[in-house]
Amino acid sequence: MDAKVRMSRKHNFTKTFIENLPANPQNAKSREQEYSDQQVIGLRVLVSKNGRKFFHLRYRFRKRKRSISIGEFPAVSLQEARTRANEYKNQLSQGIDPVAEKNKQNTDITFAEFASQEYLPFAKVNKKSWREDLSKIENNMNPAFGHQPLSSLTTKDMQKYQTMINAKNSPSTSNRHLTVLIRMLNLAVQWQFLEKNPCQGLKKYREPGGKERFLNKDELKRFLTALKEVDQSVSAYAIRFLLFTGLRLSEATHLLWENVNLDTGTVFLPNTKSGKSRSVVLNELAKGVVVEMSENKTNDYVFPGTGPKGHLITPRKVFETAKARAGIEKLRLHDLRHTFASICISSGQNLYELQKLLGHSSSNMTQRYAHLGDKQLRAATESVASQINNAIN
């Protein structure tokens, strides 16, 4: 976009025009570059230095200049922004200050309402891993403080929640929860639901080194035996499926029967962590789990649940019981995925094949398992040495 367009005071806003607006230069004095709409007087688009775009309405109330945030594009469309701007202007015509009215309404909104009505619609558009946020909100955050007014949340509440998640899971998991909360409540401040983020000042836990936890051969046998003795519920089958496929928990629990093909022995995952779809080839053990689940279908999900979502949320209770009976410590559900990767590499498969099996979007993620192939590499290099010795002698 040329300089004349950038400096022009008013523009005929269209979706394409806003999409093509450039980021505010890094050396600019102002934090954002502002553009005005010709159609709705006062409606602005502010473009930040990292290219994010926000709708605002600028207006005067009792001779004072005011501004109210409408939302971020494209989560809020141009049509929605114009509609909200006109609603605010209608309030002004009645002698009502839109900012004061919004603040009055925001004092009553609960955390759960903010999450469902404001944050999640935004996250679905802007975040590939929004389903993981949804799981954290529904399974942990809402039970802890979802009923509380958003404006009543304190730093102590956030710290208490951080400690609770750490005690039940791990420092890494607690840090992931805190990251989501910080992002959510920063947006609440930006959208004028809050004056200050209650997570401000909280520090993340120090996470352990990158050493992965795998079940060795003996632990694997004990765990599967204990799992069979403990329970034969949907959770038990889901745990086996995770171990036999290396899938992420959300990929398994959201698996629909319509995406299963037993003839080809494959399942289709339309939504993965990377935001891309992929097909997974099932080995005989994984296929056996699916066959057994198919004999007792209750709804559209391979691993059904009794809750409103229709699918299993987490098999953690059965997992912990089986783990305790097997005498196995410091093992997480996600370590079943690491165990699958360990067995795969130890059986002679290469990192490229493992990357495809695990669904990593980048080979960098798969490199963490490179050391597991040392045995094969040592055998290969010793073979070279042997042949050289034979040639010499």
ABEGO torsion letter per residue (X at the ends): XBAAAAABABBBBBAAAAAABBBBBAABABABBBBBBAABBGBBBBBBAAGBBBBBBBBBBGGBBBBBBAEBOAABBAAAAAAAAAAAAAAAAAGBBAAAAAAAAAAABBAAAAAAAAAAAAAAAABAAAAAAAAAAAAAAAAAAAABBAAABBAAAAAAAAAAAAAABBAAAAAAAAAAAAAAAAAAAAAGABABBAABGBBBBBBBBABBBBBBAAAAAAAAAAAAAABABAAAAAAAAAAAAGBBAAAAAABBAAABBAAAGBBBBABBAAGBBBBBBBBAAAAAAAAAAAABBABABABBBABAAGBBABAAAAAAAAAAAAGBBGBBAAAAAAAAAAAAAAAGBBAAAAAAAAGBABAAAAAAAAAAAAAAAAAAAAAAAAAAAAAAX
